[in-house]
């Protein structure tokens, strides 16, 4: 079992690396979700082919849901983005309704979720044994319910962020970025590296989306621009140096 667990953990680590590449290179949210879904599905098919380990309660409860929850998550994102209505206000209502459905799902399966979250194992054979779910539809099985709960946690964070973005779009800022976009991207990565957003838990994409809404601009493929900044041979912090210079100048003017 330990050998198979190590194999699964390596597959999961490799999967997350590949998902990060998709997020980096594919800027369209829907296409990003579709590509991620197809990748996870491919990995799951490889993982479960010809393996007896998936029949154990440990695999069904601990290892497999880490993969299946990602599949469920990206499938939901694809469906949500594909069916999103036009108009920011309608979109907010739409996303809030989906978030409410997730809350209802979690409430309906509270007992199983609490059992899994508690770390209890005495009923693992009943919930996650190979024969326990044979007469159930896949979406009624404990394996699926627990995996969907894990996916729901990730979906709730995504939905909350998307709702916030759409609310800001409905009430745009008066500020418009009129300088070079490279400068804004340099500032973006400097602030992100400083861990000043959400106690350092905000991702680059989350910060970039906020910048685009606040300053009413499109940053394009900001990751590639950052790579260009990294490859500067003379000065990698042109704009940041200018900011420091202008700030000190303003300080001296007010003395």
C-alpha positions in Angstrom: 0.0 0.0 0.0 2.8 2.4 0.9 4.3 1.9 -2.6 1.0 2.6 -4.3 0.4 5.7 -2.1 3.8 7.0 -3.1 2.9 6.4 -6.7 -0.4 8.3 -6.3 1.3 11.2 -4.5 3.8 11.5 -7.3 1.0 11.5 -9.9 -0.8 14.2 -7.9 2.3 16.3 -7.7 2.9 16.0 -11.4 -0.7 16.7 -12.1 -0.6 20.0 -10.2 2.5 21.1 -12.1 0.8 20.5 -15.4 -2.3 22.3 -14.2 -0.1 25.3 -13.3 1.3 25.3 -16.8 -2.2 25.4 -18.2 -3.1 28.3 -15.9 0.0 30.1 -17.0 -0.3 29.7 -20.7 -4.0 29.7 -21.3 -5.6 33.1 -20.5 -9.2 32.3 -21.6 -10.9 31.0 -18.4 -13.3 28.6 -20.2 -10.5 27.1 -22.4 -8.3 26.9 -19.3 -11.0 24.9 -17.4 -11.6 22.6 -20.4 -7.9 21.8 -20.8 -7.6 21.2 -17.1 -10.6 18.9 -17.0 -9.3 16.8 -19.9 -5.9 16.5 -18.2 -7.3 15.4 -14.9 -9.6 12.9 -16.7 -6.6 11.4 -18.5 -4.6 11.1 -15.3 -7.5 9.4 -13.5 -8.0 6.9 -16.3 -4.3 6.0 -16.1 -4.4 5.8 -12.3 -7.3 3.3 -12.1 -6.4 1.0 -15.0 -5.4 -2.4 -13.9 -5.0 -1.4 -10.2 -6.4 -3.4 -7.3 -5.5 -0.7 -4.8 -8.5 1.4 -5.7 -10.7 -1.3 -4.1 -9.3 -0.6 -0.6 -11.1 1.8 1.8 -7.9 3.8 2.2 -7.6 4.5 -1.6 -11.3 5.3 -1.9 -11.3 7.7 1.0 -7.8 9.3 1.0 -6.1 9.0 -2.3 -8.7 8.8 -5.1 -10.8 11.8 -3.9 -7.8 14.1 -4.4 -8.0 13.4 -8.1 -11.8 13.0 -8.4 -12.4 16.3 -6.6 -10.3 18.1 -9.2 -12.3 16.5 -12.0 -15.5 17.5 -10.4 -14.2 21.0 -9.8 -13.1 21.7 -13.4 -16.3 20.1 -14.8 -18.4 22.5 -12.7 -16.3 25.5 -13.8 -16.7 24.5 -17.5 -20.5 24.2 -17.0 -20.7 27.4 -15.1 -18.7 29.5 -17.5 -20.5 27.9 -20.5 -24.0 28.8 -19.1 -23.2 32.2 -17.6 -25.8 34.8 -18.7 -25.0 38.2 -20.2 -24.9 41.2 -17.9 -22.9 41.4 -14.7 -25.9 41.7 -12.4 -27.4 38.5 -13.9 -24.1 36.8 -13.6 -23.8 37.7 -9.9 -27.3 36.2 -9.3 -26.4 33.1 -11.3 -23.1 32.5 -9.4 -24.7 33.1 -6.0 -27.4 30.5 -6.9 -24.8 27.9 -7.7 -23.0 28.7 -4.4 -26.3 28.1 -2.6 -26.7 24.7 -4.3 -23.3 23.7 -3.0 -24.3 24.7 0.5 -27.5 22.6 0.2 -25.4 19.6 -1.0 -23.1 19.8 2.0 -26.1 20.1 4.3 -27.7 17.0 2.8 -24.6 14.9 3.3 -23.5 16.4 6.6 -23.1 13.0 8.4 -20.6 11.6 5.9 -18.7 14.8 5.6 -18.4 15.2 9.3 -17.2 11.6 9.6 -14.5 12.1 7.0 -13.4 15.5 8.3 -13.1 14.1 11.9 -10.5 11.6 10.8 -12.6 8.6 12.0 -11.9 5.2 10.4 -14.2 2.8 12.2 -16.8 2.9 9.4 -14.4 3.1 6.4 -15.4 -0.4 5.2 -19.1 0.6 5.3 -18.6 3.9 3.5 -15.5 3.2 1.3 -15.2 -0.6 1.0 -15.1 -2.0 -2.5 -18.5 -3.7 -2.1 -20.1 -0.8 -0.2 -21.2 1.2 -3.3 -21.7 -1.5 -5.9 -25.5 -1.1 -6.0 -25.4 2.7 -6.1 -25.1 5.2 -8.9 -21.6 6.8 -9.0 -23.0 10.2 -7.8 -24.6 8.4 -4.8 -21.5 6.7 -3.6 -19.6 7.9 -0.5 -16.5 8.2 -2.7 -18.2 10.7 -5.0 -19.9 12.6 -2.2 -16.7 13.1 -0.3 -14.9 14.1 -3.5 -17.6 16.6 -4.4 -17.4 18.1 -0.9 -13.6 18.7 -1.5 -14.4 20.1 -4.9 -17.1 22.3 -3.3 -14.6 24.0 -1.0 -12.5 24.9 -4.0 -15.5 26.0 -6.0 -16.8 28.2 -3.2 -13.5 30.1 -3.2 -13.6 30.5 -7.0 -17.3 31.6 -7.0 -16.6 34.1 -4.3 -13.7 35.6 -6.2 -15.7 35.6 -9.5 -18.7 37.3 -7.8 -16.4 40.0 -6.4 -14.9 40.6 -9.9 -18.3 41.0 -11.5 -19.5 43.4 -8.8 -16.4 45.5 -9.4 -17.1 45.4 -13.1 -20.7 46.7 -12.5 -19.2 49.6 -10.5 -16.0 50.5 -12.4 -13.2 52.6 -11.0 -12.6 56.1 -12.2 -8.9 55.3 -12.5 -7.5 54.4 -16.0 -4.0 53.1 -16.4 -2.4 55.2 -19.1 1.2 54.2 -18.6 3.0 51.3 -20.2 1.5 47.9 -19.3 5.0 46.6 -18.6 5.2 49.0 -15.7 2.0 47.9 -14.3 3.0 44.2 -14.6 6.3 45.0 -12.9 4.4 46.6 -10.0 2.0 43.7 -9.9 4.7 41.1 -9.4 6.5 43.3 -6.9 3.4 43.6 -4.7 2.6 39.9 -5.1 6.1 39.0 -4.0 5.7 41.2 -1.0 2.7 39.1 0.3 0.6 42.2 0.9 -2.7 40.7 -0.4 -4.8 38.3 1.7 -1.9 37.6 4.1 0.2 36.4 1.1 -2.4 33.9 0.0 -3.6 35.7 -3.1 -2.4 34.3 -6.4 -0.8 36.3 -9.2 -3.9 35.7 -11.4 -6.2 37.0 -8.6 -4.1 40.2 -8.2 -3.9 40.6 -12.0 -7.7 40.4 -12.3 -8.1 43.1 -9.6 -5.6 45.3 -11.4 -7.4 45.0 -14.7 -10.7 45.9 -13.1 -9.4 48.8 -10.9 -7.4 50.4 -13.7 -9.7 49.4 -16.6 -7.1 47.8 -18.7 -6.1 44.4 -20.0 -2.7 43.0 -19.0 -2.7 40.3 -21.7 -0.2 37.5 -21.1 1.4 39.1 -18.1 3.4 35.9 -17.3 5.4 36.2 -20.5 5.9 39.9 -20.0 7.3 39.0 -16.5 9.7 36.6 -18.2 10.9 39.4 -20.5 11.5 41.6 -17.4 13.5 38.8 -15.8 15.7 38.6 -18.9 16.6 42.3 -18.8 20.4 42.5 -18.7 20.8 46.0 -17.3 18.0 46.7 -14.9 15.1 44.5 -13.9 13.3 47.1 -11.8 13.1 50.1 -14.1 9.6 51.2 -13.0 10.1 50.4 -9.4 13.3 52.5 -9.4 11.3 55.4 -11.0 8.7 55.1 -8.3 11.3 55.3 -5.5 12.9 58.3 -7.2 9.5 60.1 -7.6 8.5 59.4 -4.1 11.7 60.7 -2.6 11.4 63.8 -4.8 7.9 64.4 -3.5 9.0 64.0 0.1 11.8 66.5 -0.4 9.4 69.0 -2.1 7.2 69.0 1.0 10.0 69.5 3.5 
